[in-house]
Amino acid sequence: MSEALLEVENVSTGYGKIDIVFGASLGVAAGEIVSVIGPNGAGKSTLLKAIAGVLRCSAGDIRIKGETVANRPPSEVARLGLAYVPQEANVFRQMTVDENLTIGGWVDRGHVRERRERVLELFPDLRVHLGTRAGNLSGGQRQMVAFGMALMVAPSVLLLDEPSAGLSPKMVAEMFAAVKKVNATGVAVLMIEQNAIQALDISHRGVVMAGGEIALIDDASALLASENVSELYLGTRR
Ligand SMILES: Nc1ncnc2c1ncn2[C@@H]1O[C@H](COP(=O)(O)OP(=O)(O)OP(=O)(O)O)[C@@H](O)[C@H]1O
């Protein structure tokens, strides 16, 4: 695990004094896509929030490139190269796409223009809508704006909380294609997904969470092939 870009070691975290996640350990290497799957209430979002600095860890450590980020404010975690896209309220709906991207570049004002250009090359559809309020876009387009805002930080790791939630099947496929595209630019991805099969299809590795603990970590192909995992967490392939 020492070569991991992001290391999560024995992390316990939750809300107030109550832990929801217990002793979670995982790593994300440079260039990897890792999907976290598991039933509702397993603690997936809670763990992601702790990694992003939104929640405090009651135990354990989180490191990015070897530097401890556990219990540091989200702004510092972002400056160290980790961008977080929450499941909800991930764009400013009253603001235009352009304004959202500019706000996303807060970490380094000097690079807003060039980073914005890179985001627009990645998501050309957004260029047409630069002057449109994010609230007037489709759910899929809005998700691209949220990715775009996160990429304005020029992250080495992108955390995505259920990026396909609420999207039509066509948009779900586009969203996963976008995740692959972002990853191909060298950004590692740690994402939570209910669409477990599709997520594992584009992932290098998968993490199974249940009851606040990490139950299993394996290559995505191994999880997809496992009868146990399939029966418990994947449902049937469409
Ligand atoms: N803001 C909160 N305050 C207190 N408890 C919370 C809060 N959010 C979640 N929880 C508790 O943490 C548990 C785990 O929630 P979490 O959102 O991490 O699960 P999840 O695996 O991401 O599942 P889901 O897909 O339902 O979001 C929930 O069952 C709930 O009891």
PDBQT file of the ligand as one rigid body, heavy atoms in Angstrom, charges set to zero:
ROOT
HETATM    1  N1  LIG A 301     -25.806  13.376   8.257  1.00  0.00    +0.000 N 
HETATM    2  C1  LIG A 301     -25.928  12.253   8.976  1.00  0.00    +0.000 A 
HETATM    3  N2  LIG A 301     -26.084  12.304  10.316  1.00  0.00    +0.000 NA
HETATM    4  C2  LIG A 301     -26.184  11.177  11.058  1.00  0.00    +0.000 A 
HETATM    5  N3  LIG A 301     -26.150   9.935  10.530  1.00  0.00    +0.000 NA
HETATM    6  C3  LIG A 301     -25.997   9.820   9.214  1.00  0.00    +0.000 A 
HETATM    7  C4  LIG A 301     -25.894  10.977   8.355  1.00  0.00    +0.000 A 
HETATM    8  N4  LIG A 301     -25.748  10.539   7.077  1.00  0.00    +0.000 NA
HETATM    9  C5  LIG A 301     -25.777   9.199   7.140  1.00  0.00    +0.000 A 
HETATM   10  N5  LIG A 301     -25.922   8.775   8.406  1.00  0.00    +0.000 N 
HETATM   11  C6  LIG A 301     -25.971   7.372   8.881  1.00  0.00    +0.000 C 
HETATM   12  O1  LIG A 301     -24.872   6.690   8.321  1.00  0.00    +0.000 OA
HETATM   13  C7  LIG A 301     -25.308   5.455   7.741  1.00  0.00    +0.000 C 
HETATM   14  C8  LIG A 301     -24.450   5.217   6.523  1.00  0.00    +0.000 C 
HETATM   15  O2  LIG A 301     -24.796   6.187   5.545  1.00  0.00    +0.000 OA
HETATM   16  P1  LIG A 301     -23.988   6.383   4.199  1.00  0.00    +0.000 P 
HETATM   17  O3  LIG A 301     -24.675   7.485   3.462  1.00  0.00    +0.000 OA
HETATM   18  O4  LIG A 301     -22.548   6.505   4.469  1.00  0.00    +0.000 OA
HETATM   19  O5  LIG A 301     -24.268   4.988   3.492  1.00  0.00    +0.000 OA
HETATM   20  P2  LIG A 301     -24.013   4.570   2.001  1.00  0.00    +0.000 P 
HETATM   21  O6  LIG A 301     -23.290   3.275   2.034  1.00  0.00    +0.000 OA
HETATM   22  O7  LIG A 301     -23.366   5.689   1.259  1.00  0.00    +0.000 OA
HETATM   23  O8  LIG A 301     -25.455   4.291   1.478  1.00  0.00    +0.000 OA
HETATM   24  P3  LIG A 301     -26.419   5.144   0.543  1.00  0.00    +0.000 P 
HETATM   25  O9  LIG A 301     -26.246   4.534  -0.771  1.00  0.00    +0.000 OA
HETATM   26  O10 LIG A 301     -27.756   4.887   1.159  1.00  0.00    +0.000 OA
HETATM   27  O11 LIG A 301     -25.966   6.585   0.655  1.00  0.00    +0.000 OA
HETATM   28  C9  LIG A 301     -26.776   5.639   7.443  1.00  0.00    +0.000 C 
HETATM   29  O12 LIG A 301     -27.494   4.459   7.620  1.00  0.00    +0.000 OA
HETATM   30  C10 LIG A 301     -27.227   6.653   8.471  1.00  0.00    +0.000 C 
HETATM   31  O13 LIG A 301     -27.701   5.959   9.601  1.00  0.00    +0.000 OA
ENDROOT
TORSDOF 0
